[in-house]
Each structure stands twice: as structure tokens, then as C-alpha cells.
Amino acid sequence: MSFSASFASSASFPMSHISEQKTELRAAILERIQYMNEQARTAESRSIARRILEELPTDSVICAFFPMKTEPDIRLLLTEIITRGQELFLPTFDGHALVMRRTYDLAHLITSDYGIPEPASDAEKLDAHTPVIALIPGRAFAADGGRLGRGNGGYDRWIASHRSQNDQSRYYGVAFDCQIVSAVPMEEHDVPLDGYISARGFTLAQK
């Protein structure tokens, strides 16, 4: 099965409306991910975690995410960050607002209304002025920093807000190789990242 022709052009997309382009790309990438077998997902997830641990400064504050089944499994990475004594913040959702809260132990996370483990609602919030390295999930990523999320805009709003209050933070997508495309359809409210991390290593955005 080949997806090599999908979204191959960085200059144009065949559909006229950008929201339709996003829907089509989400479906294509999901199909790619579902085509991966468990062994391939596990191998790539481990490589991604190793790459991140090799590059992360040990004194950095980390924002990350608890992985869904269609995302790289970074649970061991999260545990290692905590074990190293670094501050780790994971997302909670207050309505449509994403709030990063401190996590000390993955075993103490609670299941949200979305079925995703997250910190308790009274856990310490990330200070907006704290510089962080943020590991961001998504459906598709491109070399220019383009990111396609799941459609609710939570991460776009959070990144835009946090970035406006400090310019030292860096935001990197975390991706299987099959999630990397030549271009992502972007609208005005979509926020570009500083790069992405895959099993091949860090790719800084070419803006």
C-alpha cells in the first residue's frame, strides 16, 4: 500500500477549501498510522524517546502529552523525565482551553472526559512566563513548522498565548515518520512550531 502521492506538493492542494484539505489530510495520515503494525510503532516510539532524551537539557522544564493510541508512545520518556528530577507538565482541558499542569507520577493521573489521562484539576499550573521545551502532538507535520492537529485548536491557542509571554520557549512536534508531509494546509489561526522530532532525530523548522 502506498501513500507516496498524497499531499506531495508543498505549493498547492487539490481541494478548494482549506478546511476540506485539512479533513482529507487527517484521514490520509490516520490511514498511514493504522497501516503500521505494533512492532513498527513500538520501534519508532522508542527511537523517538531516545532522540529526545539525548537532546533535552537536564535543567529544562518540559511540557508534553499523554499519548493516544495513534500517537508515538512516549510514556517511558515521561517517566524518565520525572526520574531525572525535571519539571514535567501535561495538558488538562478546561472547556476548550488547554492548561498545562505539573505531573509528579503518571500513576496519579486521572481519566478526563475525553478518555485521556491528565493531572488533577488542582495540580500546579505552569507559569506563563516560564521558558519550556514543549513536545506537541498532532496529525501531520512539515519541515516549515506547519502542524495539523485534531481540529479543536487547543494547542494552537496555548502555544500562541505562551509564546507571546516569553520568547525563550521552544515547541516541537512529536511524530512517526509517516506523519511527515511536504506541506500542511494552514489558516491564519494555525501556529507554526519550531520543528519536529521523529525516529530520525530533530528537524528544525525551515522558515
Z-matrix of the N, CA and C atoms (Angstrom, degrees):
N
C 1 1.477
C 2 1.526 1 109.17
N 3 1.309 2 117.36 1 132.36
C 4 1.460 3 119.94 2 -175.33
C 5 1.518 4 110.76 3 -124.23
N 6 1.339 5 113.71 4 138.02
C 7 1.462 6 119.71 5 176.17
C 8 1.523 7 109.50 6 -119.81
N 9 1.318 8 117.36 7 13.87
C 10 1.457 9 120.85 8 -171.08
C 11 1.517 10 113.16 9 -62.50
N 12 1.324 11 117.06 10 -24.58
C 13 1.466 12 119.19 11 -178.21
C 14 1.517 13 112.80 12 -85.38
N 15 1.332 14 116.28 13 -14.32
C 16 1.463 15 119.18 14 -175.10
C 17 1.516 16 111.33 15 -70.22
N 18 1.321 17 117.80 16 125.96
C 19 1.453 18 123.33 17 173.03
C 20 1.522 19 111.18 18 54.68
N 21 1.322 20 116.13 19 44.72
C 22 1.460 21 120.50 20 -175.33
C 23 1.518 22 112.69 21 -81.26
N 24 1.297 23 118.06 22 -20.17
C 25 1.458 24 120.12 23 -176.59
C 26 1.512 25 111.07 24 -95.15
N 27 1.327 26 116.57 25 131.55
C 28 1.456 27 120.71 26 177.44
C 29 1.520 28 111.56 27 -85.00
N 30 1.329 29 117.11 28 -8.19
C 31 1.459 30 120.07 29 -174.68
C 32 1.509 31 113.28 30 -99.05
N 33 1.348 32 117.82 31 -27.28
C 34 1.451 33 118.16 32 -174.48
C 35 1.509 34 111.06 33 -151.77
N 36 1.335 35 115.06 34 158.87
C 37 1.449 36 122.48 35 175.65
C 38 1.526 37 107.05 36 -126.05
N 39 1.333 38 118.10 37 146.06
C 40 1.462 39 120.48 38 -171.97
C 41 1.511 40 114.73 39 -71.79
N 42 1.319 41 118.71 40 -21.93
C 43 1.459 42 120.12 41 -175.93
C 44 1.515 43 110.27 42 -92.53
N 45 1.315 44 116.14 43 151.10
C 46 1.457 45 120.48 44 -169.99
C 47 1.519 46 113.20 45 -80.66
N 48 1.293 47 118.45 46 -31.05
C 49 1.456 48 120.84 47 -173.87
C 50 1.517 49 109.75 48 -107.51
N 51 1.321 50 116.25 49 130.33
C 52 1.459 51 120.26 50 -171.50
C 53 1.529 52 112.83 51 -63.59
N 54 1.330 53 117.77 52 -33.70
C 55 1.462 54 119.13 53 178.25
C 56 1.525 55 110.68 54 -65.85
N 57 1.333 56 116.63 55 -34.09
C 58 1.460 57 120.53 56 176.29
C 59 1.528 58 110.77 57 -69.91
N 60 1.327 59 115.98 58 -36.33
C 61 1.458 60 120.23 59 176.05
C 62 1.528 61 110.41 60 -61.20
N 63 1.321 62 115.50 61 -42.01
C 64 1.465 63 119.69 62 179.11
C 65 1.529 64 111.04 63 -64.69
N 66 1.311 65 116.16 64 -44.04
C 67 1.467 66 120.23 65 179.68
C 68 1.522 67 110.79 66 -60.02
N 69 1.318 68 116.01 67 -43.32
C 70 1.463 69 120.44 68 -179.92
C 71 1.527 70 111.02 69 -64.89
N 72 1.331 71 116.38 70 -42.12
C 73 1.462 72 119.86 71 -179.58
C 74 1.528 73 111.33 72 -67.33
N 75 1.328 74 116.80 73 -41.27
C 76 1.476 75 119.44 74 176.68
C 77 1.526 76 110.81 75 -56.88
N 78 1.314 77 116.06 76 -44.83
C 79 1.464 78 120.28 77 -178.61
C 80 1.524 79 110.94 78 -65.46
N 81 1.324 80 116.98 79 -40.74
C 82 1.466 81 120.77 80 -179.08
C 83 1.524 82 111.28 81 -65.32
N 84 1.336 83 116.49 82 -42.70
C 85 1.463 84 119.89 83 -179.59
C 86 1.519 85 110.83 84 -69.67
N 87 1.322 86 117.24 85 -40.20
C 88 1.465 87 119.46 86 177.23
C 89 1.525 88 110.19 87 -59.10
N 90 1.319 89 116.75 88 -39.86
C 91 1.466 90 120.18 89 178.62
C 92 1.528 91 110.55 90 -63.68
N 93 1.314 92 116.16 91 -39.90
C 94 1.469 93 119.63 92 176.88
C 95 1.533 94 110.67 93 -60.47
N 96 1.323 95 115.99 94 -47.11
C 97 1.466 96 120.18 95 -178.00
C 98 1.526 97 110.63 96 -62.86
N 99 1.316 98 116.01 97 -44.63
C 100 1.463 99 120.00 98 -178.95
C 101 1.522 100 111.96 99 -65.87
N 102 1.323 101 116.71 100 -23.81
C 103 1.461 102 121.01 101 178.06
C 104 1.531 103 111.70 102 -74.41
N 105 1.345 104 117.40 103 -21.45
C 106 1.467 105 121.04 104 177.69
C 107 1.527 106 109.77 105 -68.99
N 108 1.327 107 117.01 106 138.68
C 109 1.457 108 118.66 107 174.46
C 110 1.528 109 110.02 108 -83.91
N 111 1.317 110 115.96 109 168.90
C 112 1.463 111 120.75 110 -175.10
C 113 1.523 112 111.60 111 -61.57
N 114 1.310 113 116.59 112 -37.48
C 115 1.461 114 120.41 113 -179.90
C 116 1.524 115 111.22 114 -63.06
N 117 1.324 116 116.90 115 -42.29
C 118 1.460 117 120.96 116 179.76
C 119 1.524 118 110.89 117 -66.80
N 120 1.323 119 117.11 118 -41.79
C 121 1.469 120 120.22 119 178.69
C 122 1.521 121 110.78 120 -62.08
N 123 1.338 122 115.92 121 -44.06
C 124 1.462 123 119.99 122 -179.24
C 125 1.521 124 110.94 123 -64.00
N 126 1.325 125 117.11 124 -44.36
C 127 1.460 126 120.92 125 -179.05
C 128 1.525 127 111.50 126 -62.62
N 129 1.323 128 116.95 127 -45.19
C 130 1.465 129 119.79 128 179.38
C 131 1.522 130 111.23 129 -66.58
N 132 1.323 131 116.97 130 -40.35
C 133 1.465 132 120.57 131 179.52
C 134 1.521 133 110.66 132 -60.23
N 135 1.318 134 116.91 133 -42.94
C 136 1.466 135 120.54 134 179.26
C 137 1.520 136 111.35 135 -65.93
N 138 1.317 137 116.81 136 -40.05
C 139 1.465 138 120.18 137 178.40
C 140 1.523 139 111.18 138 -64.83
N 141 1.319 140 116.07 139 -40.94
C 142 1.466 141 120.49 140 178.06
C 143 1.522 142 110.12 141 -61.85
N 144 1.328 143 117.03 142 -47.33
C 145 1.465 144 120.99 143 -179.86
C 146 1.523 145 110.80 144 -60.00
N 147 1.318 146 116.70 145 -42.60
C 148 1.465 147 120.40 146 179.91
C 149 1.525 148 110.84 147 -63.61
N 150 1.319 149 116.57 148 -43.70
C 151 1.466 150 120.26 149 178.97
C 152 1.527 151 111.21 150 -59.78
N 153 1.315 152 115.99 151 -43.51
C 154 1.464 153 119.99 152 -178.53
C 155 1.519 154 110.47 153 -65.08
N 156 1.324 155 117.43 154 -46.51
C 157 1.463 156 120.80 155 -178.78
C 158 1.525 157 111.56 156 -62.42
N 159 1.317 158 117.04 157 -33.54
C 160 1.464 159 120.52 158 179.25
C 161 1.521 160 111.97 159 -67.72
N 162 1.326 161 116.83 160 -29.79
C 163 1.463 162 120.92 161 -173.11
C 164 1.526 163 114.25 162 -101.84
N 165 1.329 164 117.66 163 -22.02
C 166 1.466 165 119.84 164 -175.31
C 167 1.523 166 111.51 165 -68.96
N 168 1.321 167 118.72 166 125.38
C 169 1.466 168 119.53 167 170.33
C 170 1.526 169 109.66 168 -61.27
N 171 1.318 170 116.78 169 135.98
C 172 1.463 171 120.01 170 -174.07
C 173 1.522 172 113.06 171 -72.22
N 174 1.331 173 117.51 172 -10.94
C 175 1.463 174 119.76 173 178.07
C 176 1.529 175 112.24 174 -102.28
N 177 1.326 176 117.60 175 8.59
C 178 1.463 177 120.07 176 -176.61
C 179 1.521 178 111.96 177 -84.13
N 180 1.319 179 115.45 178 150.54
C 181 1.463 180 122.72 179 172.19
C 182 1.528 181 107.11 180 -88.41
N 183 1.329 182 115.85 181 131.21
C 184 1.460 183 120.49 182 -172.69
C 185 1.526 184 110.92 183 -113.90
N 186 1.315 185 115.93 184 130.61
C 187 1.461 186 121.98 185 166.01
C 188 1.526 187 106.91 186 -106.97
N 189 1.310 188 116.36 187 135.41
C 190 1.462 189 119.63 188 -177.44
C 191 1.521 190 109.23 189 -145.92
N 192 1.321 191 116.91 190 -157.10
C 193 1.462 192 121.47 191 -177.66
C 194 1.518 193 108.82 192 -148.85
N 195 1.324 194 116.37 193 152.94
C 196 1.459 195 120.84 194 172.94
C 197 1.523 196 106.80 195 -87.54
N 198 1.332 197 118.01 196 121.69
C 199 1.465 198 120.00 197 -168.94
C 200 1.518 199 114.75 198 -70.49
N 201 1.318 200 115.04 199 139.89
C 202 1.453 201 122.32 200 168.20
C 203 1.529 202 108.22 201 -84.54
N 204 1.324 203 117.37 202 171.25
C 205 1.464 204 121.17 203 -174.06
C 206 1.526 205 112.96 204 -63.83
N 207 1.325 206 116.78 205 -25.81
C 208 1.464 207 120.04 206 -178.73
C 209 1.526 208 112.40 207 -94.63
N 210 1.327 209 117.46 208 11.05
C 211 1.463 210 122.52 209 -179.89
C 212 1.524 211 110.03 210 -116.70
N 213 1.325 212 117.88 211 157.14
C 214 1.458 213 119.57 212 175.45
C 215 1.533 214 110.57 213 -54.13
N 216 1.321 215 116.21 214 134.74
C 217 1.460 216 121.17 215 -177.49
C 218 1.525 217 109.10 216 -81.98
N 219 1.325 218 116.20 217 100.18
C 220 1.466 219 121.20 218 -176.87
C 221 1.525 220 111.76 219 -106.29
N 222 1.324 221 117.57 220 21.95
C 223 1.467 222 119.26 221 -177.56
C 224 1.525 223 112.43 222 -61.22
N 225 1.324 224 117.75 223 -41.79
C 226 1.466 225 119.82 224 178.49
C 227 1.526 226 110.90 225 -65.46
N 228 1.318 227 116.70 226 -34.53
C 229 1.463 228 120.82 227 175.20
C 230 1.521 229 110.62 228 -61.82
N 231 1.327 230 116.94 229 -45.75
C 232 1.464 231 120.86 230 -179.88
C 233 1.523 232 110.64 231 -60.63
N 234 1.317 233 116.37 232 -43.14
C 235 1.464 234 120.52 233 178.91
C 236 1.522 235 110.83 234 -62.98
N 237 1.323 236 117.14 235 -41.02
C 238 1.464 237 120.74 236 -179.89
C 239 1.525 238 110.98 237 -66.21
N 240 1.321 239 117.76 238 -37.97
C 241 1.468 240 120.88 239 177.07
C 242 1.525 241 110.16 240 -59.95
N 243 1.326 242 116.29 241 -44.41
C 244 1.468 243 120.51 242 178.16
C 245 1.522 244 110.10 243 -64.59
N 246 1.326 245 117.16 244 -44.59
C 247 1.464 246 121.87 245 -179.09
C 248 1.523 247 111.30 246 -60.64
N 249 1.311 248 117.35 247 -35.16
C 250 1.465 249 121.27 248 179.02
C 251 1.519 250 112.40 249 -73.68
N 252 1.318 251 116.97 250 -4.97
C 253 1.455 252 120.84 251 178.04
C 254 1.511 253 114.57 252 85.69
N 255 1.321 254 117.20 253 12.35
C 256 1.457 255 120.02 254 178.22
C 257 1.524 256 110.84 255 -83.84
N 258 1.318 257 115.22 256 153.01
C 259 1.460 258 119.99 257 176.36
C 260 1.527 259 108.72 258 -76.41
N 261 1.329 260 115.54 259 129.65
C 262 1.462 261 121.69 260 179.85
C 263 1.517 262 109.65 261 -123.28
N 264 1.324 263 115.56 262 129.62
C 265 1.460 264 121.96 263 177.77
C 266 1.527 265 108.78 264 -120.82
N 267 1.331 266 115.31 265 135.89
C 268 1.460 267 122.01 266 178.13
C 269 1.523 268 109.73 267 -121.07
N 270 1.322 269 118.24 268 156.45
C 271 1.466 270 120.69 269 -174.60
C 272 1.525 271 114.01 270 -78.49
N 273 1.314 272 114.27 271 141.74
C 274 1.460 273 122.58 272 165.04
C 275 1.524 274 106.05 273 -123.05
N 276 1.315 275 116.36 274 159.13
C 277 1.461 276 119.62 275 -179.64
C 278 1.519 277 109.90 276 -119.72
N 279 1.340 278 114.52 277 122.25
C 280 1.455 279 122.10 278 174.72
C 281 1.525 280 105.90 279 -106.39
N 282 1.333 281 115.94 280 93.00
C 283 1.458 282 119.32 281 -169.72
C 284 1.518 283 108.04 282 68.64
N 285 1.340 284 116.28 283 -122.37
C 286 1.464 285 120.24 284 177.13
C 287 1.523 286 111.67 285 -96.83
N 288 1.325 287 117.39 286 -1.08
C 289 1.462 288 121.27 287 -177.87
C 290 1.520 289 110.57 288 -87.41
N 291 1.321 290 116.43 289 130.31
C 292 1.458 291 122.09 290 176.53
C 293 1.518 292 108.50 291 -90.62
N 294 1.317 293 116.01 292 128.77
C 295 1.465 294 122.54 293 179.59
C 296 1.523 295 108.16 294 -125.43
N 297 1.334 296 117.23 295 125.70
C 298 1.459 297 121.15 296 177.27
C 299 1.529 298 109.74 297 -86.15
N 300 1.348 299 115.67 298 128.73
C 301 1.466 300 120.82 299 -178.66
C 302 1.528 301 110.22 300 -127.57
N 303 1.330 302 114.92 301 149.76
C 304 1.466 303 122.26 302 -175.31
C 305 1.530 304 110.85 303 -67.03
N 306 1.321 305 114.81 304 139.93
C 307 1.460 306 122.05 305 178.96
C 308 1.520 307 109.16 306 -127.15
N 309 1.326 308 115.84 307 127.49
C 310 1.465 309 121.30 308 178.88
C 311 1.528 310 112.24 309 -107.35
N 312 1.318 311 117.45 310 -20.46
C 313 1.459 312 121.18 311 -175.12
C 314 1.532 313 108.34 312 -159.17
N 315 1.313 314 117.15 313 122.00
C 316 1.467 315 119.92 314 -179.36
C 317 1.520 316 111.94 315 -62.49
N 318 1.330 317 116.73 316 -25.30
C 319 1.465 318 120.34 317 -179.36
C 320 1.523 319 112.00 318 -68.45
N 321 1.332 320 116.91 319 -17.17
C 322 1.463 321 120.87 320 -177.72
C 323 1.529 322 112.71 321 -96.97
N 324 1.318 323 117.32 322 3.52
C 325 1.461 324 119.67 323 177.49
C 326 1.524 325 110.04 324 -69.83
N 327 1.322 326 115.41 325 152.24
C 328 1.461 327 120.65 326 178.59
C 329 1.529 328 108.84 327 -114.20
N 330 1.307 329 116.95 328 153.73
C 331 1.465 330 120.74 329 -178.02
C 332 1.523 331 110.25 330 -82.85
N 333 1.322 332 115.78 331 125.91
C 334 1.460 333 121.41 332 -178.25
C 335 1.520 334 110.79 333 -79.34
N 336 1.335 335 115.17 334 176.23
C 337 1.466 336 120.38 335 176.12
C 338 1.525 337 111.67 336 -63.80
N 339 1.343 338 116.26 337 -19.75
C 340 1.460 339 120.80 338 178.41
C 341 1.527 340 111.70 339 -89.28
N 342 1.334 341 116.68 340 0.47
C 343 1.455 342 120.76 341 179.96
C 344 1.512 343 114.42 342 81.29
N 345 1.336 344 116.93 343 15.34
C 346 1.461 345 121.88 344 -177.65
C 347 1.526 346 109.37 345 -110.76
N 348 1.327 347 119.32 346 130.52
C 349 1.464 348 121.02 347 176.13
C 350 1.525 349 111.00 348 -61.71
N 351 1.332 350 116.12 349 136.82
C 352 1.451 351 121.44 350 -179.65
C 353 1.521 352 109.73 351 -151.00
N 354 1.341 353 117.99 352 163.22
C 355 1.461 354 120.62 353 176.81
C 356 1.528 355 111.06 354 -64.25
N 357 1.318 356 115.34 355 159.42
C 358 1.463 357 120.44 356 177.48
C 359 1.525 358 109.89 357 -64.35
N 360 1.314 359 115.83 358 155.46
C 361 1.470 360 121.09 359 -176.09
C 362 1.521 361 113.14 360 -66.97
N 363 1.343 362 117.32 361 -16.13
C 364 1.460 363 119.64 362 178.56
C 365 1.528 364 112.09 363 -101.63
N 366 1.331 365 117.69 364 8.47
C 367 1.463 366 120.67 365 177.62
C 368 1.529 367 109.92 366 -69.20
N 369 1.313 368 115.73 367 155.35
C 370 1.462 369 122.32 368 -177.53
C 371 1.527 370 111.43 369 -57.06
N 372 1.335 371 115.86 370 131.49
C 373 1.460 372 121.17 371 176.88
C 374 1.531 373 110.49 372 -83.16
N 375 1.310 374 115.45 373 148.92
C 376 1.454 375 120.47 374 172.74
C 377 1.521 376 109.70 375 -68.46
N 378 1.332 377 116.65 376 130.38
C 379 1.457 378 120.92 377 174.41
C 380 1.528 379 108.62 378 -69.27
N 381 1.309 380 116.20 379 130.94
C 382 1.466 381 120.87 380 -174.60
C 383 1.523 382 112.94 381 -62.12
N 384 1.330 383 117.57 382 -21.76
C 385 1.456 384 120.82 383 -177.61
C 386 1.526 385 112.49 384 -94.57
N 387 1.326 386 117.57 385 2.47
C 388 1.462 387 121.25 386 179.97
C 389 1.524 388 110.38 387 -80.33
N 390 1.335 389 117.88 388 123.08
C 391 1.467 390 119.51 389 175.17
C 392 1.527 391 110.17 390 -67.24
N 393 1.309 392 116.84 391 135.68
C 394 1.464 393 120.87 392 -177.78
C 395 1.523 394 110.31 393 -135.92
N 396 1.306 395 114.66 394 162.16
C 397 1.457 396 121.99 395 161.73
C 398 1.518 397 105.49 396 -106.13
N 399 1.313 398 116.32 397 117.42
C 400 1.463 399 121.19 398 -174.70
C 401 1.525 400 110.35 399 -107.92
N 402 1.316 401 115.19 400 128.11
C 403 1.463 402 122.86 401 176.07
C 404 1.520 403 107.43 402 -99.94
N 405 1.313 404 116.83 403 117.11
C 406 1.459 405 122.61 404 -167.46
C 407 1.532 406 110.89 405 -113.30
N 408 1.328 407 117.56 406 129.02
C 409 1.463 408 119.75 407 175.03
C 410 1.528 409 110.76 408 -80.22
N 411 1.298 410 116.68 409 170.29
C 412 1.461 411 120.72 410 177.41
C 413 1.512 412 109.98 411 178.29
N 414 1.315 413 115.13 412 178.44
C 415 1.462 414 119.84 413 178.85
C 416 1.529 415 111.20 414 -95.76
N 417 1.349 416 116.98 415 -36.71
C 418 1.466 417 120.21 416 -179.64
C 419 1.522 418 109.41 417 -148.16
N 420 1.345 419 115.07 418 152.04
C 421 1.459 420 121.50 419 -178.22
C 422 1.523 421 109.16 420 -139.62
N 423 1.341 422 115.66 421 150.51
C 424 1.464 423 121.00 422 179.03
C 425 1.521 424 109.71 423 -131.20
N 426 1.341 425 115.93 424 162.28
C 427 1.455 426 121.69 425 -174.13
C 428 1.524 427 113.42 426 -67.51
N 429 1.330 428 117.81 427 -18.52
C 430 1.463 429 119.91 428 178.70
C 431 1.525 430 112.30 429 -87.19
N 432 1.335 431 117.56 430 7.74
C 433 1.460 432 121.17 431 -178.86
C 434 1.512 433 113.62 432 96.19
N 435 1.318 434 117.09 433 -5.02
C 436 1.460 435 120.16 434 179.39
C 437 1.520 436 112.03 435 -62.21
N 438 1.305 437 115.38 436 140.13
C 439 1.468 438 121.82 437 179.15
C 440 1.520 439 109.10 438 -137.20
N 441 1.317 440 115.51 439 137.21
C 442 1.458 441 121.81 440 172.42
C 443 1.515 442 107.88 441 -112.96
N 444 1.341 443 116.32 442 118.88
C 445 1.456 444 120.59 443 178.93
C 446 1.514 445 111.58 444 -93.37
N 447 1.319 446 115.40 445 -155.37
C 448 1.463 447 120.41 446 -178.32
C 449 1.524 448 112.88 447 -91.73
N 450 1.335 449 116.82 448 -7.04
C 451 1.453 450 118.69 449 172.04
C 452 1.513 451 116.80 450 114.60
N 453 1.361 452 117.63 451 -7.38
C 454 1.468 453 116.75 452 -178.72
C 455 1.523 454 113.12 453 -93.36
N 456 1.315 455 118.02 454 -9.82
C 457 1.465 456 121.41 455 174.45
C 458 1.509 457 115.43 456 77.18
N 459 1.336 458 118.19 457 5.89
C 460 1.462 459 120.67 458 -176.13
C 461 1.513 460 113.66 459 -59.95
N 462 1.309 461 117.23 460 -46.50
C 463 1.464 462 120.06 461 -179.39
C 464 1.518 463 111.57 462 -70.54
N 465 1.329 464 118.01 463 -36.90
C 466 1.463 465 120.05 464 177.19
C 467 1.522 466 110.78 465 -58.93
N 468 1.318 467 116.61 466 -45.90
C 469 1.467 468 119.92 467 -179.37
C 470 1.522 469 110.77 468 -66.32
N 471 1.331 470 116.67 469 -41.40
C 472 1.465 471 119.19 470 -178.87
C 473 1.523 472 111.03 471 -65.40
N 474 1.330 473 117.47 472 -46.16
C 475 1.466 474 120.41 473 179.96
C 476 1.524 475 110.56 474 -61.75
N 477 1.323 476 117.28 475 -45.53
C 478 1.464 477 120.64 476 -179.48
C 479 1.519 478 110.91 477 -59.75
N 480 1.328 479 117.13 478 -43.12
C 481 1.459 480 121.23 479 -179.68
C 482 1.521 481 111.22 480 -67.00
N 483 1.330 482 116.63 481 -47.78
C 484 1.466 483 119.96 482 -177.56
C 485 1.524 484 110.78 483 -66.97
N 486 1.317 485 116.89 484 -40.10
C 487 1.463 486 121.09 485 -179.41
C 488 1.522 487 111.19 486 -65.03
N 489 1.330 488 117.10 487 -32.42
C 490 1.464 489 120.41 488 -179.23
C 491 1.521 490 112.42 489 -70.48
N 492 1.336 491 117.03 490 -19.10
C 493 1.462 492 120.60 491 -176.36
C 494 1.524 493 113.43 492 -103.64
N 495 1.318 494 117.09 493 -10.63
C 496 1.464 495 120.43 494 168.97
C 497 1.520 496 108.71 495 -158.36
N 498 1.325 497 114.98 496 143.27
C 499 1.467 498 119.33 497 -176.56
C 500 1.522 499 112.37 498 -104.96
N 501 1.323 500 116.58 499 12.69
C 502 1.463 501 120.00 500 -179.11
C 503 1.526 502 112.96 501 -97.53
N 504 1.318 503 117.32 502 -16.15
C 505 1.461 504 120.61 503 -179.29
C 506 1.528 505 110.46 504 -71.56
N 507 1.330 506 114.83 505 153.01
C 508 1.458 507 121.10 506 177.52
C 509 1.525 508 108.98 507 -129.69
N 510 1.321 509 116.08 508 143.59
C 511 1.465 510 122.19 509 -172.16
C 512 1.535 511 109.07 510 -126.97
N 513 1.330 512 115.53 511 118.94
C 514 1.463 513 120.81 512 -175.37
C 515 1.525 514 110.71 513 -125.27
N 516 1.315 515 116.16 514 132.29
C 517 1.449 516 120.30 515 173.04
C 518 1.519 517 110.74 516 -71.99
N 519 1.323 518 116.14 517 153.14
C 520 1.467 519 122.51 518 176.99
C 521 1.523 520 106.72 519 -119.77
N 522 1.332 521 116.75 520 120.51
C 523 1.466 522 118.55 521 -166.47
C 524 1.521 523 113.88 522 -144.43
N 525 1.330 524 114.67 523 143.94
C 526 1.456 525 120.09 524 161.80
C 527 1.531 526 107.75 525 -67.81
N 528 1.325 527 116.61 526 155.47
C 529 1.467 528 119.29 527 178.56
C 530 1.526 529 112.10 528 -57.16
N 531 1.328 530 116.81 529 -34.80
C 532 1.467 531 120.02 530 -177.08
C 533 1.525 532 113.08 531 -71.31
N 534 1.336 533 117.50 532 -7.40
C 535 1.460 534 121.02 533 178.32
C 536 1.523 535 112.51 534 -91.69
N 537 1.323 536 116.66 535 -4.32
C 538 1.456 537 120.69 536 -178.92
C 539 1.529 538 109.38 537 -87.89
N 540 1.325 539 115.90 538 126.53
C 541 1.463 540 122.01 539 179.70
C 542 1.523 541 109.24 540 -127.23
N 543 1.315 542 115.99 541 167.08
C 544 1.463 543 119.94 542 -178.35
C 545 1.519 544 112.50 543 -73.96
N 546 1.322 545 117.23 544 -26.30
C 547 1.464 546 120.80 545 179.52
C 548 1.520 547 109.78 546 -158.11
N 549 1.316 548 115.09 547 148.70
C 550 1.463 549 122.51 548 177.23
C 551 1.524 550 108.06 549 -118.11
N 552 1.326 551 119.36 550 130.56
C 553 1.470 552 120.31 551 175.76
C 554 1.521 553 109.85 552 -64.71
N 555 1.320 554 116.30 553 123.58
C 556 1.461 555 121.35 554 -174.65
C 557 1.522 556 110.60 555 -121.70
N 558 1.335 557 115.19 556 140.18
C 559 1.458 558 122.00 557 172.62
C 560 1.518 559 109.07 558 -107.85
N 561 1.318 560 115.76 559 175.08
C 562 1.455 561 120.44 560 -174.04
C 563 1.521 562 112.41 561 -59.74
N 564 1.335 563 117.39 562 -34.22
C 565 1.459 564 120.24 563 -176.97
C 566 1.528 565 112.87 564 -84.82
N 567 1.319 566 118.16 565 -6.44
C 568 1.460 567 121.34 566 179.88
C 569 1.525 568 110.04 567 -77.94
N 570 1.316 569 116.58 568 132.64
C 571 1.462 570 121.91 569 -173.16
C 572 1.530 571 110.14 570 -105.19
N 573 1.327 572 118.20 571 124.08
C 574 1.465 573 120.00 572 178.78
C 575 1.523 574 111.80 573 -73.44
N 576 1.323 575 115.51 574 154.29
C 577 1.456 576 122.41 575 178.16
C 578 1.527 577 110.24 576 -96.81
N 579 1.325 578 115.38 577 175.07
C 580 1.462 579 120.93 578 177.11
C 581 1.526 580 111.98 579 -89.09
N 582 1.319 581 116.38 580 -1.73
C 583 1.452 582 121.21 581 179.52
C 584 1.513 583 110.05 582 152.24
N 585 1.315 584 115.69 583 -168.70
C 586 1.465 585 119.68 584 176.08
C 587 1.525 586 109.66 585 -145.24
N 588 1.336 587 115.42 586 162.79
C 589 1.455 588 122.70 587 179.06
C 590 1.520 589 107.86 588 -122.49
N 591 1.317 590 115.37 589 127.71
C 592 1.461 591 121.28 590 175.25
C 593 1.526 592 107.59 591 -129.54
N 594 1.321 593 116.72 592 -173.55
C 595 1.465 594 120.38 593 177.70
C 596 1.525 595 111.45 594 -62.30
N 597 1.327 596 117.25 595 -19.13
C 598 1.468 597 121.67 596 179.63
C 599 1.521 598 112.30 597 -84.17
N 600 1.331 599 117.55 598 -10.53
C 601 1.456 600 121.32 599 179.28
C 602 1.516 601 112.41 600 118.58
N 603 1.333 602 116.03 601 -163.87
C 604 1.456 603 122.76 602 -179.85
C 605 1.526 604 109.95 603 -82.08
N 606 1.315 605 116.30 604 136.61
C 607 1.460 606 122.26 605 171.06
C 608 1.517 607 107.44 606 -122.84
N 609 1.327 608 116.99 607 112.92
C 610 1.456 609 120.83 608 179.73
C 611 1.521 610 109.67 609 -79.39
N 612 1.331 611 115.56 610 144.62
C 613 1.458 612 120.59 611 -176.79
C 614 1.521 613 110.86 612 -63.70
N 615 1.313 614 115.62 613 134.69
C 616 1.458 615 122.63 614 177.58
C 617 1.518 616 107.77 615 -100.48
N 618 1.328 617 115.54 616 88.30
C 619 1.463 618 120.26 617 -173.18
C 620 1.523 619 110.74 618 -95.20
